[in-house]
Amino acid sequence: MTTLQQLLGTELPLVQAPMAGVQGSAMAVAVSNAGGLGSLPCAMLGADAMRGELAAIRAGTDKPYNVNFFCHTPPEPSAEREATWRAALAPYYAEFGIDAASIPTGPGRNPFSADVAALLGEFRPPVVSFHFGLPSEALLAQVHGWGAKVLASATTVAEALWLQARGADAVIAQGLEAGGHRGHFLSHDLTRQLGTFALLPQLVRALKVPVIAAGGIADADGVAAAMALGAAGVQVGTAYMLTPEATTTAIHRAALKSEAARHTALTNLFTGRPARGIVNRVMRELGPIGAAAPEFPLATSGIAPLRAKAEAQGSGDFSPLWSGQNATGCREVSSAEVTQALAKGFR
Ligand SMILES: Cc1cc2nc3c(=O)[nH]c(=O)nc-3n(C[C@H](O)[C@H](O)[C@H](O)COP(=O)(O)O)c2cc1C
């Protein structure tokens, strides 16, 4: 049987979770050089930034690395839904003196596309991972065509079987504890979402491809527990968020270090899709799941100026303070050190 290390070409069966907005090439390079699979999240990068980050990874390591993309279908913008969203936020615009008419509309995150695939072809990254399903068959064939291994997140058994049937080389079992966006894509019914220890053994039993456990894994014991349940490896995100290689803001770092990190919830208010973050003022007052938020990723533009104004005053009241349910692994040490500590769980 092929191990995850053999599949990925790494020393350790450990994937550093791609985390859009809080890390870039520096963390990917550090983790890959430490024997794990470093990841570059590309969901929020334009073509020039992506090219720069990929070049930085190439310059920083000759080890395997992963590039990560969202593959949602962008919604049709709806003037009515946007108006509903702006109306829900209006009291806050008034509080901060923001002229609602000056706020641009538009997407906050773009899906994997033919243009992106062409750009990636120049770099031929050894591993590509996807969140929210997979791109079209033709685009996926292009990715496989340059020899890349493909990973994708599943949150239910049905999604995992769907990904395996369409050619994913390994499946990431994303438990409900995980920080950031839920990767669900077949059903938007959140009652179908499972915790890591419920989801993982069910996927291990149902799949032929290796299963990577994600969500709530914060230390070596968590890694060992996931491996005992049949995981071929782990993907860890939150535990890396206080490292010097992370670009986590000072406000976000302070929240992760505080008691507030014990209370996270799924919220759609920041982007339009449920994602796990530390509960803050806007989540308490409008949600955490709010009907007024337009579809992913259209909620982003309406809330962005509130975040900017609040953060300028030192407040995270309107910021997406993404975190998993278990922030106890967050330490202000290097990404290499976090990787080495987690690696002790592969006993
Ligand atoms: C700040 C943050 C940003 C994230 N962004 C992404 C992303 O861009 N792409 C992705 O596939 N997963 C993303 N995730 C989810 C991770 O891939 C993974 O499922 C999660 O971090 C695992 O749970 P943990 O945070 O408890 O370790 C993000 C998670 C966090 C905490």
The ligand as an SDF file (V2000), in Angstrom:
LIG
                    3D

 31 33  0  0  0  0  0  0  0  0999 V2000
   -7.3040   30.9790    9.1430 C   0  0  0  0  0  0  0  0  0  0  0  0
   -7.7340   29.7940    8.3290 C   0  0  0  0  0  0  0  0  0  0  0  0
   -7.8500   29.9220    6.9440 C   0  0  0  0  0  0  0  0  0  0  0  0
   -8.1940   28.8050    6.1570 C   0  0  0  0  0  0  0  0  0  0  0  0
   -8.2030   28.9430    4.7980 N   0  0  0  0  0  0  0  0  0  0  0  0
   -8.3090   27.8260    4.0260 C   0  0  0  0  0  0  0  0  0  0  0  0
   -8.0640   27.8940    2.6340 C   0  0  0  0  0  0  0  0  0  0  0  0
   -7.7450   28.9530    2.0780 O   0  0  0  0  0  0  0  0  0  0  0  0
   -8.1870   26.7470    1.9230 N   0  0  0  0  0  0  0  0  0  0  0  0
   -8.5020   25.5500    2.4950 C   0  0  0  0  0  0  0  0  0  0  0  0
   -8.5760   24.5440    1.8020 O   0  0  0  0  0  0  0  0  0  0  0  0
   -8.7440   25.4640    3.8200 N   0  0  0  0  0  0  0  0  0  0  0  0
   -8.6340   26.5650    4.6020 C   0  0  0  0  0  0  0  0  0  0  0  0
   -8.7970   26.4610    5.9640 N   0  0  0  0  0  0  0  0  0  0  0  0
   -9.2090   25.1710    6.5540 C   0  0  0  0  0  0  0  0  0  0  0  0
   -8.0120   24.2340    6.7170 C   0  0  0  0  0  0  0  0  0  0  0  0
   -7.6820   23.6550    5.4840 O   0  0  0  0  0  0  0  0  0  0  0  0
   -8.2900   23.0530    7.6820 C   0  0  0  0  0  0  0  0  0  0  0  0
   -9.4560   22.3880    7.3420 O   0  0  0  0  0  0  0  0  0  0  0  0
   -8.3520   23.4690    9.1310 C   0  0  0  0  0  0  0  0  0  0  0  0
   -7.3870   24.4530    9.4320 O   0  0  0  0  0  0  0  0  0  0  0  0
   -8.1090   22.2590   10.0360 C   0  0  0  0  0  0  0  0  0  0  0  0
   -8.5580   22.4850   11.3320 O   0  0  0  0  0  0  0  0  0  0  0  0
   -7.6860   23.2140   12.4860 P   0  0  0  0  0  0  0  0  0  0  0  0
   -7.6980   24.6540   12.1330 O   0  0  0  0  0  0  0  0  0  0  0  0
   -8.4540   22.8860   13.7140 O   0  0  0  0  0  0  0  0  0  0  0  0
   -6.2990   22.6340   12.4370 O   0  0  0  0  0  0  0  0  0  0  0  0
   -8.4750   27.5590    6.7780 C   0  0  0  0  0  0  0  0  0  0  0  0
   -8.3760   27.4460    8.1750 C   0  0  0  0  0  0  0  0  0  0  0  0
   -7.9950   28.5260    8.9520 C   0  0  0  0  0  0  0  0  0  0  0  0
   -7.8530   28.3590   10.4390 C   0  0  0  0  0  0  0  0  0  0  0  0
  1  2  1  0
  2  3  1  0
  2 30  2  0
  3  4  2  0
  4  5  1  0
  4 28  1  0
  5  6  2  0
  6  7  1  0
  6 13  1  0
  7  8  2  0
  7  9  1  0
  9 10  1  0
 10 11  2  0
 10 12  1  0
 12 13  2  0
 13 14  1  0
 14 15  1  0
 14 28  1  0
 15 16  1  0
 16 17  1  0
 16 18  1  0
 18 19  1  0
 18 20  1  0
 20 21  1  0
 20 22  1  0
 22 23  1  0
 23 24  1  0
 24 25  2  0
 24 26  1  0
 24 27  1  0
 28 29  2  0
 29 30  1  0
 30 31  1  0
M  END
$$$$
